[in-house]
Amino acid sequence: MDLQSIVDRDIRLTERALEKAAIAAPPRSHLHKVAEDFVTMARAYYSDAKHFREKGELDKALATVNYAHGWLDAGARLGLLDVGGDDQLFTLSE
């Protein structure tokens, strides 16, 4: 698989993960703000990945899309994000 295909695949996977992840913490909880920060960071890195892909900077696109997914994985493992038990898109603790 070439780098372009890998980047395209990872961007699609992260897009699906962003669509699936929902904030699990109650709205008035301190952890709700933390969860929002995780999602904000994931969306920012995902956006950067698409930008780098469009510019042909595939190495940067791959790095940033995987950073984006890492934020989502961390949020899911910590219980900040509800991912519906999806252990295909996310790295869950069990």
Phi, psi and omega per residue, in radians:
M1 nan 2.283 -3.140
D2 -1.429 2.915 -3.059
L3 -1.063 -0.696 3.126
Q4 -1.025 -0.763 -3.133
S5 -1.144 -0.684 3.129
I6 -1.142 -0.801 3.125
V7 -1.066 -0.823 3.135
D8 -1.038 -0.769 3.130
R9 -1.091 -0.810 -3.091
D10 -1.180 -0.621 3.079
I11 -1.141 -0.736 3.091
R12 -1.093 -0.753 3.135
L13 -1.092 -0.754 -3.128
T14 -1.209 -0.611 3.061
E15 -1.067 -0.769 3.091
R16 -1.090 -0.721 -3.138
A17 -1.125 -0.724 3.108
L18 -1.093 -0.665 3.131
E19 -1.188 -0.561 -3.057
K20 -1.475 -0.642 -3.042
A21 -1.188 2.272 3.093
A22 -2.228 2.562 3.125
I23 -1.167 2.221 -3.072
A24 -1.661 -0.460 -3.082
A25 -1.248 2.526 3.097
P26 -1.032 2.566 -3.062
P27 -0.961 -0.585 -3.093
R28 -1.613 0.013 3.139
S29 -1.371 2.581 3.027
H30 -1.015 -0.614 -3.101
L31 -1.221 -0.325 3.070
H32 -1.110 -0.766 3.099
K33 -1.107 -0.704 3.105
V34 -1.083 -0.787 3.119
A35 -1.080 -0.727 3.092
E36 -1.047 -0.698 3.112
D37 -1.101 -0.718 3.109
F38 -1.061 -0.789 -3.132
V39 -1.172 -0.709 3.104
T40 -1.050 -0.789 3.122
M41 -1.112 -0.749 3.132
A42 -1.074 -0.786 3.134
R43 -1.118 -0.675 3.139
A44 -1.137 -0.813 3.125
Y45 -1.171 -0.628 3.083
Y46 -1.092 -0.777 3.103
S47 -1.082 -0.753 3.094
D48 -1.057 -0.721 -3.139
A49 -1.048 -0.767 3.122
K50 -1.135 -0.670 3.106
H51 -1.083 -0.845 -3.139
F52 -1.115 -0.654 3.103
R53 -1.071 -0.783 -3.139
E54 -1.084 -0.574 3.122
K55 -1.434 -0.088 -3.119
G56 1.425 0.189 3.123
E57 -1.612 1.307 -2.975
L58 -1.180 -0.567 3.120
D59 -1.135 -0.733 3.098
K60 -1.205 -0.661 3.116
A61 -1.071 -0.767 -3.137
L62 -1.131 -0.763 -3.141
A63 -1.087 -0.792 -3.057
T64 -1.294 -0.593 3.104
V65 -1.186 -0.613 3.111
N66 -1.280 -0.530 2.990
Y67 -1.099 -0.774 3.121
A68 -0.999 -0.834 -3.106
H69 -1.185 -0.557 3.090
G70 -1.074 -0.695 3.081
W71 -1.081 -0.725 3.136
L72 -1.176 -0.760 3.096
D73 -1.034 -0.794 -3.139
A74 -1.085 -0.758 3.112
G75 -1.089 -0.677 3.119
A76 -1.182 -0.780 -3.134
R77 -1.117 -0.607 3.137
L78 -1.394 -0.179 -3.118
G79 1.476 0.185 3.095
L80 -1.315 -0.551 -3.092
L81 -2.036 2.363 3.044
D82 -1.592 2.061 -3.128
V83 -2.046 0.298 3.078
G84 1.101 0.453 3.126
G85 1.257 0.256 -3.090
D86 -1.273 1.822 3.133
D87 -1.695 0.220 3.027
Q88 -1.652 -0.712 3.120
L89 -1.568 -0.350 -3.029
F90 -2.264 2.681 3.042
T91 -1.659 1.809 -3.104
L92 -1.703 2.841 -3.067
S93 -1.303 -0.403 3.124
E94 -2.371 nan nan
